[in-house]
Amino acid sequence: MDNSEESTSIELKTMNEYGARDVSPNSNGGAAGPKGNGGGEEDDIDNFQLVEPTETPESSEEGEEGKNGKKKAREVWDNKVQFILTLVGYAVGLGNIWRFSYLTAKNGGSAFMIPYLVMLFLLGIPLFYLELLLGQSLRKGPVLTWHKLLPNFTGVGIASVVVIVYICLYYNVIIAWVIFYFFKSFQSPLPWAKCDGFDVLKKDLSDVLVNYTGNVGELESCFNESTEYYWYTSAVGASTDIASAGVFNWKMFLCLMAAWVLIYIVYFTATFPYLILMCLFFRAVTLDGAGDGIRFLFLPDKGFQVFIAGFSPSLMCRWAKLFSPQVWLEASTQIFFSLGVATGALIALSSYTKPHYNALTDSLIVCLINSATSIFSAIVVFSIIGFKAKQTNINLNEELVSDGPGLAFVVFTEAIIHMPLSPLWAVLFFIMLMLLGVDSQFATVEGLITVMRDIRFFKKLRKELLVAMICVVMFLLSFPFVLGNGVYLFQLWDQFSATFPLLLIGFFEFIAIGWVIGVKNFFNNVTTRRVTPRMMIFWTVMWKYVTPLVMIVIFFGAMISELVNPLQYVSYSDGNETRVDYPSWAQFVGCVIVLTSVLCMPVYLIARLILFESGREEALVFIRQQVKDGEELLASLKRLPHRTLSFLRSLRLKSQSWSRHSDEGSEDIDGQEDLSVPYSRANGTPVLGSYGTQITQETSN
């Protein structure tokens, strides 16, 4: 057979019986094998063609075009340790330090731990594993992964890219804040230990007020909460509300520029931050009052204990928040945000793994390390909060008024000024935050780069130029965050870009794999991994039923909660933090953030159903398969009463048989028979074993 005949014989199937493209490793449309083995499909897909072109084995290597026009094999990770460290660096980031801490404080401390851990095992690990399998098997970015697998679900990949852009815009702002504090740490005493030149650790406020002519209210606030005052006035230069842009913060502008430059030129390790966090841990837990904060983090409050003991209908306690859908939504989105799932970045990173790589083990390792880091850092934060509460003689709940991303900056900087060699600790701490933030942002931007390089137009650009272009564009789009209301816009962006969109993207990923393709077909024909029958049943139950159902309940519960409770942000004015309702225009901006990502999925699906016949055929195959499955289910339900009766009848016959044998045994005992002869349970005849001859002789006598 010549090449043309062979090429024709291995033409791609458009759809398999489950409505998905046949992209199994053994088929022409499969994922590429290790470098040089071939087995993949044509990499160039112009304008998202519906059916990939026919190809020959010689042209089937996955990868980019080389200078001579031939394909070069797709890059792979050098070893497993490198990939795990990259995943840890991507997953463990600033979200583990500041976002987890303020969500825990906001939602009742220990009460937040339960939904967080539940969501980790019901949502986080299943979706993390699924996305690693998708990238490993199809070896593309998120958009082309879904286009190759299920063209009608390409909108899921597009929505992931939109979310990546939104997260990149505001995530680097935190790194800019860290850079600002980092350079301010090279002073002694630290600048946040002063108020208008007065040392808050050594001066008494009454002595200062004698000759003070400035704003007394702000000075009192500074002496009581100097780190909070410094955060709002010197660091972010906050205006009074979200509608007031305030003045341009040129220092933060330069820090933001430096943050994007770091993303372009630096690769950081994932291990050094743990050393700094460990040092802060040992210092924090030895502070006076740290035990109060740790108890708040892990133990139920007395109100909950009274409720459990007396079943009182009154739930005036922290753990009453367990019954709030908003808490479960924030726990699930924290899992999504922290692990980096549903953004497409994991699919992009795992597309550089070898086809037979074991993704399950690394999924468990990375997810558990990520959550352990979050809890570990929360111990540090709440130890310091307990210390601050005892120092100021106020209730621990009142001390937790610092909400939003400023919590970590306010709390940690408070601890640092009470430590010996505080400038040194400040420098080390902000180096740690910088490493965590840049590592996560580096991997997130890499996911965006992978998506763009999958499109032919951007392949003509060198990777260095493409990265530079992305960083410059993102930097310019982040400009509003360095204005006076930038910290409030940050809260708006965080509340809308990383909540409902991530939840819905994850939901549609499970629908695609669990219902459209089918879990069994996914493992047998799409992935290169083979699982045992028990694991097949487990992942079928999780991906098809449990996890999507949990997502639906959380989504609608959170929607109702959002409609009932007004959306608010934390504002700082005259030295006080207050919760303020978002104005109408801010709520509109939030809705635009959500809809521009979420609508990518239904809009692309509807457009493809209308414009392309293959899209309608794919939908019809899915509908027929669901009708067939429904008919089989109805037939099984019709047979269920008969099977139940047959099962009960067999149980009754067995019980009668056992009863008869027990009666015969009692008669033997009454007649003093030889009980050394074993009897068969079926008919009562002697069982002839190794002593069969002796038993037969005794019976004949």
C-alpha positions as CSV (number, residue, x, y, z in Angstrom):
1,M,0.0,0.0,0.0
2,D,1.4,3.4,-0.9
3,N,1.3,6.5,1.2
4,S,-1.8,7.9,-0.4
5,E,-3.8,4.7,0.2
6,E,-2.5,4.5,3.7
7,S,-3.5,8.1,4.3
8,T,-7.0,7.4,3.1
9,S,-7.4,4.3,5.2
10,I,-6.6,6.1,8.4
11,E,-8.9,9.2,7.8
12,L,-10.2,10.7,11.0
13,K,-13.6,9.7,12.2
14,T,-15.8,12.7,12.8
15,M,-17.8,11.3,15.6
16,N,-17.8,8.1,17.6
17,E,-20.8,6.4,19.1
18,Y,-20.8,8.7,22.1
19,G,-20.8,11.9,20.1
20,A,-17.1,12.6,20.6
21,R,-14.3,12.7,18.1
22,D,-12.2,9.5,18.1
23,V,-9.0,10.8,19.6
24,S,-7.8,7.6,21.2
25,P,-4.0,6.9,21.2
26,N,-4.6,4.0,18.9
27,S,-6.5,6.1,16.3
28,N,-5.3,8.7,13.9
29,G,-6.8,11.4,16.0
30,G,-5.1,10.4,19.2
31,A,-2.8,12.1,21.5
32,A,0.8,12.1,20.5
33,G,3.2,9.6,22.0
34,P,6.6,10.4,23.4
35,K,8.9,12.6,21.4
36,G,9.6,11.0,18.0
37,N,6.9,8.2,18.2
38,G,4.2,10.0,16.2
39,G,0.6,9.0,16.8
40,G,-0.8,12.5,16.9
41,E,-2.8,14.6,14.5
42,E,-2.0,17.7,12.5
43,D,-1.2,20.6,14.8
44,D,-2.4,23.4,12.5
45,I,-6.1,23.9,12.7
46,D,-7.1,26.9,10.7
47,N,-10.1,28.8,11.9
48,F,-11.1,25.9,14.1
49,Q,-12.0,23.6,11.3
50,L,-14.7,21.0,12.0
51,V,-12.9,18.0,10.6
52,E,-9.1,17.8,10.7
53,P,-7.3,17.1,7.5
54,T,-6.1,13.6,6.5
55,E,-2.6,13.0,7.5
56,T,0.1,10.4,7.1
57,P,2.1,8.8,9.9
58,E,5.2,10.7,8.7
59,S,3.5,14.0,9.5
60,S,1.8,13.1,12.7
61,E,4.1,14.3,15.3
62,E,2.6,16.9,17.7
63,G,4.4,20.2,17.9
64,E,5.4,23.4,16.2
65,E,6.7,24.0,12.7
66,G,10.4,24.2,12.5
67,K,12.5,26.4,10.2
68,N,12.5,23.7,7.4
69,G,8.7,23.4,7.5
70,K,8.7,20.0,9.3
71,K,7.0,19.3,12.6
72,K,9.2,19.2,15.6
73,A,8.1,17.1,18.6
74,R,6.2,18.9,21.3
75,E,8.3,19.7,24.3
76,V,8.0,17.6,27.4
77,W,9.0,18.0,31.1
78,D,12.5,16.8,31.8
79,N,11.3,14.7,34.8
80,K,8.4,14.1,37.2
81,V,9.9,16.2,40.0
82,Q,10.1,19.2,37.7
83,F,6.5,18.9,36.7
84,I,5.3,18.5,40.3
85,L,7.3,21.5,41.5
86,T,5.8,23.5,38.6
87,L,2.3,22.4,39.7
88,V,3.0,23.2,43.3
89,G,4.4,26.6,42.3
90,Y,1.3,27.3,40.2
91,A,-1.2,26.1,42.8
92,V,0.4,27.4,46.0
93,G,0.4,31.2,45.6
94,L,-0.9,34.4,47.2
95,G,-4.3,32.9,47.4
96,N,-3.1,30.5,50.1
97,I,-1.8,33.4,52.2
98,W,-4.2,36.3,51.8
99,R,-7.4,35.0,50.1
100,F,-7.8,31.9,52.3
101,S,-7.1,33.9,55.5
102,Y,-9.6,36.6,54.9
103,L,-12.3,34.2,53.7
104,T,-11.7,32.1,56.8
105,A,-12.0,35.2,59.0
106,K,-15.0,36.5,57.1
107,N,-16.9,33.2,57.3
108,G,-16.5,32.2,61.0
109,G,-13.0,30.7,61.3
110,S,-13.4,27.1,62.1
111,A,-16.9,27.0,60.5
112,F,-15.2,27.7,57.1
113,M,-12.9,24.7,57.4
114,I,-15.8,22.2,56.9
115,P,-17.1,23.4,53.6
116,Y,-13.5,24.0,52.4
117,L,-12.4,20.4,53.0
118,V,-15.6,19.0,51.7
119,M,-15.2,21.0,48.5
120,L,-11.6,19.9,48.2
121,F,-12.6,16.3,47.9
122,L,-15.9,16.7,46.0
123,L,-14.8,19.4,43.5
124,G,-11.1,20.2,43.7
125,I,-9.4,16.8,43.3
126,P,-11.8,15.4,40.7
127,L,-11.5,18.5,38.5
128,F,-7.8,18.8,39.0
129,Y,-7.3,15.2,37.9
130,L,-9.7,15.6,34.9
131,E,-7.9,18.6,33.5
132,L,-4.5,16.9,33.9
133,L,-5.8,14.0,31.9
134,L,-7.2,16.3,29.2
135,G,-4.0,18.1,28.7
136,Q,-1.9,14.9,28.8
137,S,-4.1,13.1,26.3
138,L,-4.8,15.8,23.7
139,R,-1.6,17.8,24.1
140,K,-3.1,21.2,23.4
141,G,-4.1,24.4,25.1
142,P,-7.7,24.6,26.6
143,V,-9.4,25.9,23.4
144,L,-8.0,23.3,21.0
145,T,-8.4,20.6,23.6
146,W,-12.1,21.1,23.7
147,H,-12.3,21.7,19.9
148,K,-10.5,18.4,19.2
149,L,-12.6,16.5,21.8
150,L,-16.1,18.0,21.5
151,P,-16.3,20.9,19.0
152,N,-19.7,22.0,20.4
153,F,-17.9,22.6,23.8
154,T,-15.2,24.8,22.4
155,G,-16.8,27.6,24.3
156,V,-15.7,26.1,27.5
157,G,-12.0,26.6,26.5
158,I,-12.8,30.1,25.3
159,A,-14.4,30.9,28.6
160,S,-11.3,29.6,30.4
161,V,-9.1,32.0,28.4
162,V,-11.3,34.9,29.3
163,V,-11.1,34.0,33.0
164,I,-7.3,33.7,32.7
165,V,-7.1,37.3,31.3
166,Y,-9.3,38.6,34.2
167,I,-7.2,36.8,36.8
168,C,-4.0,38.0,35.3
169,L,-5.2,41.6,35.3
170,Y,-5.7,41.9,39.1
171,Y,-3.5,39.1,40.4
172,N,-0.4,41.0,39.5
173,V,-1.6,44.0,41.5
174,I,-1.0,42.0,44.6
175,I,2.6,41.4,43.5
176,A,2.9,45.1,43.0
177,W,1.8,45.7,46.6
178,V,4.4,43.2,47.7
179,I,7.1,44.9,45.8
180,F,6.1,48.2,47.4
181,Y,6.4,46.8,50.9
182,F,9.6,45.0,50.0
183,F,11.4,48.2,49.1
184,K,9.9,50.0,52.1
185,S,11.3,47.2,54.4
186,F,14.9,48.5,54.1
187,Q,14.3,51.0,56.9
188,S,14.6,50.9,60.6
189,P,12.2,51.4,62.2
190,L,9.8,50.1,59.7
191,P,7.6,52.9,58.2
192,W,4.3,51.3,59.3
193,A,5.5,51.5,62.9
194,K,5.2,55.3,62.7
195,C,2.4,57.9,62.5
196,D,3.4,61.3,61.1
197,G,6.9,60.7,62.4
198,F,5.8,59.5,65.9
199,D,6.9,56.0,66.9
200,V,3.7,54.1,67.9
201,L,5.7,51.6,69.9
202,K,7.4,54.1,72.2
203,K,5.2,57.2,72.4
204,D,2.0,57.6,74.4
205,L,-0.8,59.2,72.3
206,S,-1.7,61.6,75.1
207,D,1.8,63.1,75.0
208,V,1.6,63.5,71.2
209,L,-1.8,65.2,71.1
210,V,-0.6,68.1,73.2
211,N,1.2,69.9,70.3
212,Y,-0.5,68.1,67.4
213,T,-2.4,70.3,64.9
214,G,-3.4,67.7,62.2
215,N,-6.4,65.4,61.9
216,V,-6.8,64.0,65.4
217,G,-9.1,61.2,64.3
218,E,-6.7,59.9,61.7
219,L,-3.8,60.1,64.2
220,E,-5.8,58.1,66.8
221,S,-6.6,55.5,64.2
222,C,-2.9,55.3,63.2
223,F,-1.8,54.7,66.8
224,N,-4.5,52.0,67.3
225,E,-4.0,50.3,63.9
226,S,-0.8,51.7,62.4
227,T,-0.3,48.9,59.9
228,E,-3.9,49.3,58.7
229,Y,-3.5,53.1,58.5
230,Y,-0.2,52.7,56.5
231,W,-1.9,50.2,54.2
232,Y,-4.7,52.5,53.1
233,T,-2.9,55.8,53.1
234,S,0.7,55.2,52.1
235,A,0.6,51.9,50.2
236,V,-2.6,51.9,48.1
237,G,-3.5,55.5,48.6
238,A,-7.2,54.6,49.0
239,S,-9.9,57.1,48.2
240,T,-13.1,57.4,50.3
241,D,-15.2,55.2,48.0
242,I,-15.2,53.3,44.7
243,A,-16.7,56.2,42.8
244,S,-13.8,58.5,43.6
245,A,-10.7,57.8,41.5
246,G,-8.5,59.8,43.8
247,V,-4.9,60.6,42.8
248,F,-2.6,58.7,40.5
249,N,-0.3,56.5,42.7
250,W,2.9,56.6,40.7
251,K,4.8,54.5,43.2
252,M,2.3,51.7,42.8
253,F,2.4,52.2,39.0
254,L,6.2,51.6,39.0
255,C,5.7,48.5,41.3
256,L,3.1,47.1,38.9
257,M,5.5,47.7,36.0
258,A,8.2,45.8,37.9
259,A,5.8,42.9,38.6
260,W,5.1,42.4,34.9
261,V,8.8,42.7,34.1
262,L,9.4,39.9,36.6
263,I,6.8,37.7,34.9
264,Y,8.7,38.2,31.7
265,I,12.3,37.5,32.8
266,V,12.2,35.5,36.0
267,Y,11.6,31.8,36.9
268,F,11.4,31.2,40.6
269,T,11.6,28.0,42.7
270,A,8.6,26.6,44.6
271,T,10.4,25.6,47.7
272,F,12.0,28.7,49.3
273,P,8.8,30.3,50.4
274,Y,8.1,27.4,52.8
275,L,11.3,28.1,54.7
276,I,10.2,31.7,55.4
277,L,6.7,30.6,56.3
278,M,8.1,28.1,58.7
279,C,10.1,30.8,60.5
280,L,7.0,33.1,60.7
281,F,5.0,30.1,62.0
282,F,7.4,29.5,65.0
283,R,7.4,33.2,65.8
284,A,3.6,33.6,65.5
285,V,2.6,30.6,67.7
286,T,4.8,31.9,70.5
287,L,3.2,35.3,70.7
288,D,1.0,36.1,73.7
289,G,-2.6,35.4,72.7
290,A,-1.8,33.2,69.7
291,G,-3.8,30.3,71.3
292,D,-7.0,32.4,71.2
293,G,-6.6,32.9,67.4
294,I,-5.8,29.2,66.8
295,R,-8.9,28.1,68.9
296,F,-11.0,30.5,66.8
297,L,-9.6,28.8,63.7
298,F,-10.2,25.2,64.6
299,L,-12.7,24.8,67.5
300,P,-16.4,25.4,67.5
301,D,-17.6,28.4,69.5
302,K,-19.7,28.0,72.7
303,G,-22.8,29.1,70.8
304,F,-22.6,26.1,68.5
305,Q,-21.9,23.7,71.4
306,V,-25.1,25.0,73.2
307,F,-27.1,24.6,70.0
308,I,-25.9,21.0,69.5
309,A,-26.7,20.2,73.1
310,G,-30.1,21.7,73.3
311,F,-31.2,21.8,69.6
312,S,-32.1,25.5,70.1
313,P,-33.7,27.1,67.1
314,S,-31.5,30.2,67.7
315,L,-28.3,30.0,65.8
316,M,-26.5,33.1,67.1
317,C,-23.0,31.6,66.6
318,R,-20.2,31.5,64.1
319,W,-21.0,28.0,62.9
320,A,-24.4,29.1,61.9
321,K,-22.7,30.3,58.7
322,L,-22.5,26.6,57.7
323,F,-26.1,27.0,56.6
324,S,-25.3,30.0,54.4
325,P,-25.0,29.1,50.6
326,Q,-22.6,32.0,50.2
327,V,-20.1,30.3,52.5
328,W,-20.2,27.1,50.5
329,L,-19.8,29.2,47.3
330,E,-16.8,31.0,48.6
331,A,-15.3,27.7,49.8
332,S,-15.7,26.1,46.4
333,T,-14.3,29.2,44.6
334,Q,-11.4,29.3,46.9
335,I,-10.6,25.7,46.0
336,F,-11.0,26.6,42.3
337,F,-8.9,29.8,42.7
338,S,-6.2,28.2,44.8
339,L,-5.8,25.0,42.7
340,G,-6.1,27.0,39.5
341,V,-8.7,24.6,38.0
342,A,-11.2,25.7,35.3
343,T,-8.8,28.3,33.9
344,G,-7.3,26.1,31.3
345,A,-3.8,26.6,32.7
346,L,-3.6,23.1,34.1
347,I,-4.6,21.7,30.7
348,A,-1.8,23.7,29.1
349,L,0.8,22.7,31.6
350,S,-0.1,19.0,31.4
351,S,0.0,19.1,27.6
352,Y,3.8,18.9,28.0
353,T,3.7,15.6,29.9
354,K,4.4,12.2,28.4
355,P,1.3,10.2,27.3
356,H,1.7,7.4,29.9
357,Y,2.3,9.7,32.8
358,N,0.4,8.9,36.0
359,A,-1.7,12.0,36.7
360,L,-3.7,10.7,39.6
361,T,-0.8,10.5,42.0
362,D,0.4,14.0,41.3
363,S,-3.1,15.3,41.5
364,L,-3.5,14.0,45.0
365,I,0.0,15.3,46.0
366,V,-0.4,18.8,44.7
367,C,-4.0,19.2,46.0
368,L,-3.1,18.1,49.5
369,I,0.1,20.2,49.6
370,N,-1.9,23.2,48.4
371,S,-4.6,22.8,51.1
372,A,-2.0,22.0,53.8
373,T,-0.2,25.2,52.9
374,S,-3.4,27.2,53.2
375,I,-4.2,25.8,56.6
376,F,-0.6,26.3,57.8
377,S,-0.6,29.9,56.7
378,A,-4.0,30.4,58.4
379,I,-2.5,29.2,61.7
380,V,0.2,32.0,61.3
381,V,-2.4,34.6,60.5
382,F,-4.8,33.8,63.3
383,S,-2.0,33.5,65.8
384,I,-1.1,37.1,65.0
385,I,-4.8,38.1,65.1
386,G,-5.1,36.6,68.6
387,F,-2.0,38.4,69.6
388,K,-3.3,41.8,68.3
389,A,-6.7,41.2,70.0
390,K,-5.0,40.7,73.4
391,Q,-2.6,43.6,73.0
392,T,-5.5,46.0,72.2
393,N,-7.9,44.4,74.8
394,I,-10.7,43.9,72.3
395,N,-12.8,41.0,71.3
396,L,-11.3,38.6,68.7
397,N,-14.4,39.0,66.4
398,E,-13.9,42.7,66.4
399,E,-10.3,42.4,65.4
400,L,-11.4,40.5,62.3
401,V,-12.9,43.6,60.7
402,S,-10.0,43.8,58.2
403,D,-11.5,42.2,55.2
404,G,-10.2,41.7,51.6
405,P,-6.7,41.4,50.4
406,G,-5.4,43.9,53.0
407,L,-5.8,41.4,55.8
408,A,-2.5,39.6,55.1
409,F,-0.6,42.9,54.7
410,V,-2.1,44.4,57.9
411,V,-1.7,41.3,60.0
412,F,1.8,40.1,59.0
413,T,3.2,43.6,59.1
414,E,1.8,44.0,62.6
415,A,3.7,40.8,63.6
416,I,6.9,41.9,62.0
417,I,7.2,45.2,63.9
418,H,7.1,43.2,67.2
419,M,10.0,40.9,66.1
420,P,13.7,41.5,66.7
421,L,15.5,42.6,63.5
422,S,12.2,43.5,62.1
423,P,13.6,45.0,58.8
424,L,15.2,41.7,58.0
425,W,12.0,39.7,58.7
426,A,10.1,42.2,56.6
427,V,12.5,41.7,53.6
428,L,12.3,37.9,53.9
429,F,8.5,37.9,54.2
430,F,7.9,40.0,51.2
431,I,10.5,38.0,49.2
432,M,8.4,35.0,50.1
433,L,5.2,36.6,48.9
434,M,6.9,37.8,45.7
435,L,8.1,34.3,45.0
436,L,4.6,32.8,45.6
437,G,2.9,35.4,43.5
438,V,5.3,35.4,40.6
439,D,5.4,31.6,40.5
440,S,1.6,31.3,40.2
441,Q,1.3,34.2,37.7
442,F,4.1,32.8,35.6
443,A,2.2,29.5,35.2
444,T,-1.1,31.3,34.5
445,V,0.5,33.4,31.8
446,E,2.1,30.3,30.4
447,G,-1.4,28.9,30.0
448,L,-2.5,32.0,28.0
449,I,0.7,31.7,25.9
450,T,-0.1,28.1,25.1
451,V,-3.6,29.0,23.9
452,M,-2.3,31.8,21.6
453,R,0.5,29.6,20.1
454,D,-2.1,27.0,19.2
455,I,-3.5,29.6,16.8
456,R,-1.6,29.8,13.5
457,F,-1.4,33.7,13.4
458,F,0.6,33.9,16.6
459,K,2.9,31.0,15.7
460,K,4.7,33.4,13.3
461,L,5.9,35.3,16.4
462,R,8.9,34.3,18.4
463,K,7.8,33.2,21.9
464,E,9.8,36.0,23.5
465,L,8.0,38.6,21.5
466,L,4.6,37.0,22.3
467,V,5.3,37.0,26.0
468,A,6.5,40.6,25.9
469,M,3.3,41.6,24.0
470,I,1.1,39.9,26.6
471,C,2.8,41.4,29.5
472,V,2.7,44.9,28.0
473,V,-1.0,44.7,27.2
474,M,-1.9,43.3,30.6
475,F,0.1,46.0,32.3
476,L,-1.7,48.7,30.5
477,L,-5.1,47.2,31.2
478,S,-4.2,47.0,34.9
479,F,-3.8,50.8,35.1
480,P,-7.1,51.5,37.0
481,F,-5.8,49.4,39.9
482,V,-3.2,52.0,40.8
483,L,-5.7,54.8,41.2
484,G,-7.1,55.9,44.5
485,N,-10.1,53.5,44.1
486,G,-7.9,50.7,42.8
487,V,-8.2,48.7,46.0
488,Y,-12.0,48.8,45.8
489,L,-11.9,47.9,42.1
490,F,-9.7,45.0,43.1
491,Q,-12.4,43.8,45.5
492,L,-14.9,44.1,42.7
493,W,-12.8,42.1,40.3
494,D,-12.1,39.4,42.9
495,Q,-15.7,39.0,43.8
496,F,-16.9,38.5,40.2
497,S,-14.1,37.1,38.1
498,A,-13.2,34.2,40.3
499,T,-16.6,33.0,41.6
500,F,-19.5,32.1,39.3
501,P,-17.4,31.8,36.1
502,L,-15.0,29.2,37.5
503,L,-18.0,27.2,39.0
504,L,-19.9,27.1,35.7
505,I,-16.8,26.3,33.6
506,G,-16.0,23.3,35.9
507,F,-19.7,22.3,35.7
508,F,-19.7,22.2,31.9
509,E,-16.4,20.2,31.9
510,F,-18.0,17.5,34.0
511,I,-21.1,17.5,31.8
512,A,-18.9,17.1,28.7
513,I,-16.9,14.2,30.1
514,G,-19.6,12.5,32.3
515,W,-22.6,12.8,30.0
516,V,-21.6,13.7,26.4
517,I,-18.5,11.5,26.0
518,G,-19.1,9.1,28.9
519,V,-16.5,8.3,31.5
520,K,-15.8,4.7,30.3
521,N,-15.4,6.0,26.7
522,F,-13.1,8.8,28.0
523,F,-10.7,6.4,29.7
524,N,-10.9,3.7,26.9
525,N,-10.7,5.9,23.8
526,V,-9.4,9.4,24.8
527,T,-6.8,9.0,27.6
528,T,-3.7,6.9,27.6
529,R,-4.4,5.8,31.1
530,R,-6.2,2.5,32.0
531,V,-8.1,2.2,35.3
532,T,-9.5,-0.7,37.2
533,P,-13.2,-1.4,37.2
534,R,-13.6,-0.1,40.7
535,M,-11.9,3.2,39.9
536,M,-14.0,3.4,36.7
537,I,-17.2,3.1,38.8
538,F,-15.8,5.7,41.3
539,W,-14.9,8.3,38.7
540,T,-18.2,7.7,36.9
541,V,-20.1,8.4,40.1
542,M,-18.0,11.5,40.9
543,W,-17.8,13.1,37.4
544,K,-21.3,12.2,36.3
545,Y,-23.4,12.6,39.4
546,V,-21.9,13.8,42.7
547,T,-19.7,16.7,41.6
548,P,-22.2,18.3,39.1
549,L,-25.0,17.9,41.6
550,V,-23.0,19.7,44.3
551,M,-22.2,22.5,41.8
552,I,-25.8,23.0,40.9
553,V,-26.9,23.2,44.5
554,I,-24.1,25.7,45.4
555,F,-24.8,27.8,42.3
556,F,-28.5,28.3,42.8
557,G,-28.1,28.7,46.6
558,A,-25.5,31.4,46.0
559,M,-27.6,33.1,43.3
560,I,-30.5,33.3,45.8
561,S,-28.1,34.6,48.5
562,E,-26.7,37.3,46.1
563,L,-30.2,38.5,45.2
564,V,-31.3,38.7,48.8
565,N,-28.2,40.3,50.3
566,P,-26.7,43.5,48.8
567,L,-23.2,43.3,47.3
568,Q,-20.7,45.2,49.5
569,Y,-17.1,46.2,49.6
570,V,-14.8,47.4,52.4
571,S,-14.2,51.2,52.3
572,Y,-11.7,53.2,54.3
573,S,-12.5,56.8,55.4
574,D,-11.4,59.0,58.3
575,G,-9.4,56.1,59.8
576,N,-12.3,53.6,59.9
577,E,-13.3,50.6,57.8
578,T,-16.9,50.3,56.8
579,R,-18.9,48.0,54.5
580,V,-20.6,49.9,51.7
581,D,-23.0,48.8,49.1
582,Y,-21.7,48.8,45.5
583,P,-23.2,51.5,43.3
584,S,-25.3,50.5,40.3
585,W,-22.5,51.1,37.8
586,A,-20.1,48.8,39.8
587,Q,-22.7,46.1,39.9
588,F,-23.1,46.5,36.1
589,V,-19.3,46.1,35.7
590,G,-19.4,43.0,37.8
591,C,-22.2,41.5,35.7
592,V,-20.2,42.3,32.5
593,I,-17.1,40.5,34.0
594,V,-19.3,37.4,34.7
595,L,-21.2,37.4,31.4
596,T,-18.2,38.0,29.1
597,S,-16.7,34.7,30.3
598,V,-19.8,32.6,31.0
599,L,-21.7,33.5,27.8
600,C,-18.8,32.2,25.7
601,M,-20.1,28.6,26.3
602,P,-23.8,28.9,25.2
603,V,-23.1,31.5,22.5
604,Y,-20.5,29.3,20.8
605,L,-22.7,26.2,21.1
606,I,-25.7,28.0,19.6
607,A,-23.7,29.5,16.8
608,R,-22.2,26.2,15.9
609,L,-25.6,24.5,15.9
610,I,-27.0,27.2,13.6
611,L,-24.1,27.6,11.2
612,F,-22.6,24.1,10.9
613,E,-24.2,20.8,10.0
614,S,-21.6,18.8,11.9
615,G,-22.5,20.7,15.0
616,R,-26.1,19.6,14.6
617,E,-25.1,16.1,13.9
618,E,-22.9,16.0,17.1
619,A,-25.9,17.3,19.1
620,L,-28.2,14.6,17.5
621,V,-25.8,11.8,18.3
622,F,-25.7,13.0,21.9
623,I,-29.6,13.2,22.1
624,R,-29.9,9.7,20.6
625,Q,-27.4,8.4,23.1
626,Q,-29.3,10.0,26.0
627,V,-32.6,8.6,24.7
628,K,-31.1,5.2,24.4
629,D,-29.6,5.4,27.9
630,G,-33.0,6.6,29.1
631,E,-34.8,3.7,27.5
632,E,-32.4,1.2,29.0
633,L,-32.9,2.9,32.4
634,L,-36.7,2.6,32.1
635,A,-36.4,-1.0,31.1
636,S,-34.2,-1.7,34.1
637,L,-36.7,0.1,36.3
638,K,-39.5,-2.1,34.9
639,R,-37.5,-5.2,35.6
640,L,-36.7,-4.0,39.1
641,P,-39.9,-5.3,40.9
642,H,-39.4,-8.8,39.3
643,R,-35.8,-8.9,40.2
644,T,-36.7,-7.7,43.8
645,L,-39.3,-10.5,44.1
646,S,-36.8,-13.1,42.7
647,F,-34.2,-11.9,45.2
648,L,-36.6,-12.1,48.1
649,R,-37.8,-15.6,47.0
650,S,-34.2,-16.8,46.8
651,L,-33.6,-15.4,50.3
652,R,-36.7,-17.3,51.6
653,L,-35.5,-20.6,50.0
654,K,-32.1,-20.2,51.5
655,S,-33.5,-19.5,54.9
656,Q,-35.8,-22.6,54.7
657,S,-32.8,-24.7,53.6
658,W,-30.7,-23.5,56.6
659,S,-33.7,-24.1,58.9
660,R,-34.1,-27.7,57.6
661,H,-30.4,-28.4,58.1
662,S,-30.4,-26.9,61.6
663,D,-33.3,-29.2,62.5
664,E,-31.5,-32.3,61.1
665,G,-28.4,-31.3,63.2
666,S,-30.5,-31.0,66.3
667,E,-31.9,-34.5,65.7
668,D,-28.4,-35.9,65.3
669,I,-27.5,-34.4,68.7
670,D,-30.6,-36.0,70.3
671,G,-29.8,-39.4,68.9
672,Q,-26.1,-39.2,69.9
673,E,-25.0,-39.6,66.3
674,D,-21.3,-39.4,65.3
675,L,-20.8,-35.6,64.6
676,S,-17.4,-36.1,63.1
677,V,-18.9,-36.6,59.6
678,P,-19.3,-33.3,57.8
679,Y,-22.5,-32.8,55.7
680,S,-23.0,-30.9,52.5
681,R,-25.2,-27.8,52.9
682,A,-27.0,-28.6,49.7
683,N,-28.5,-32.1,50.3
684,G,-27.2,-33.3,53.6
685,T,-25.0,-36.1,52.2
686,P,-21.6,-36.8,53.8
687,V,-18.6,-34.9,52.4
688,L,-15.7,-37.3,51.5
689,G,-12.5,-35.6,52.3
690,S,-9.1,-37.0,53.2
691,Y,-10.8,-39.3,55.7
692,G,-13.4,-40.5,53.2
693,T,-12.6,-44.2,53.4
694,Q,-12.9,-44.3,57.2
695,I,-16.2,-42.3,57.0
696,T,-17.6,-44.8,54.5
697,Q,-16.6,-47.8,56.6
698,E,-18.2,-46.4,59.7
699,T,-21.3,-45.6,57.8
700,S,-21.5,-49.1,56.3
701,N,-21.2,-50.7,59.8
